[in-house]
């Protein structure tokens, strides 16, 4: 008996000084003893004595753990298991437990000892890693899709300029304008996928937000169900913002679609905008805000509202309340990322069964006057017989680029890969004024081609073209020197301007 008391004392001494949770249970799962490690989750361990150990287990995991417990008692063999606890404050904890049995002097199972560890933080890190890997996979997939789709769109966008010159009647011009707008939108969508998957920043320029808002409202009016009334309350004197038009389009379209989905029985969707100045006091209340001038864009719906318990999670990557197949949960995460990259921040207000308002605060550029753009197309720069070498493995891109340049006063040679380009350049190095090369080609890619051409003639003028996302930093990292970079698909205007600038740079 003395030895038994000493053994129990040693058990308590050990159990009360370890980080793991230790529980002694009877054969029905009632608690006999819980060590102090239970306190952070359940409060005073002494108050747990005699209570059902299964009651705090998450309802979805409870039957599984009861089954494992019963099996342990019947077989005398311990098991390891993972499940979720619902803590006193309602929070969910992931638990890893090892059960083992205690036998009495007759050799029969008398109690079960469960040693548990809170692995919530470990699970969180694992989920973050999985999300990171998923994002990386999306990035890789996006890169491949972007390259292929941009090669499809490139000849279409170049051909449109040639067709505009050949077919000058009003009907043809109108149809070609529609085709051009659609091709440009396709190109912008590819850029959005690439920007999200690879974290690539878009091209920022001075932008009148009213134009983007009006375009989104038009799309919504044409495509949303007729029981949703759309109101547009945007003044004409809005300040300009420094933004990527495609990304602003994405932010508002995404928010509009979410608002539509929140009103399955119809309702009112209102978009408004105003110029505001945020003072220091307000900025201190918002972690991401700075005092200054902003354009505030508000999108309000009269839908179901966002439950308070999930409002804090709506900007998490992959978090969604939609059914499988109805959404990825990437939308609002992307929206927040875009607004943050533009130096802005978001406020969300929601009330159950009354609706939701998203407020986007974007830094304003008030020193610039909001001058409406002249819709007249600028005159395209023309060549004067200069010789251009076009290098691309896509025959359609080579041919339409050649035709575009020849129609604009240039002479053109073409090569279908880097090896052919080097051979042609070796025969014509004194005559070739500019080389335009794709960056992704079989046999010899663009980077290798550029290095070889630079060795042959360090002064060679090169324009790099790619359907992949690239910028100045990409070429620095690759130790490449080029005179210009144009993203595929490019328009005739962008191509001709790039050539003209290179030929006339001092």
Protein Blocks (a to p, Z undefined) as FASTA:
>chain_A
ZZmmmmmmmmmmmmmmcfbdcddddfkopafbdcfklmmmnopfklmgopafklmpcfkl
mmmmmmmmmmmmmnopacddddddddfkopacdddddddddddfkopafbdcdddddfkl
mmmmmmmmmmmmmmmmmmmmmmmmmmmmmmmmmmmmmmmmmmmmmmmcfklmmmmmmmmm
mmmmmmmmmmmmmmmmnopacddddddfklmmmmmmmmmmmmmcfkbccdddddfkbccd
dddfklmmmmmmmmmmmmmmmmmnopadddddddddddfklmmmpmkbccdddddddddd
fbebpafklmmmmmpghiafbdehiaghlmmmmmmmmmmmnopacdddddehkbccdddd
ddddfkbccddddfbdcdddddehiacddddfblklmmmmmmmmmmnopacdddfbfklm
mmmmmmmmmmmmbdcddfbdghiafklmmmmmmmmommbccddddfbdcdfklmmmnopa
cfbdcdddddfklmmmmmmmmmmpZZ
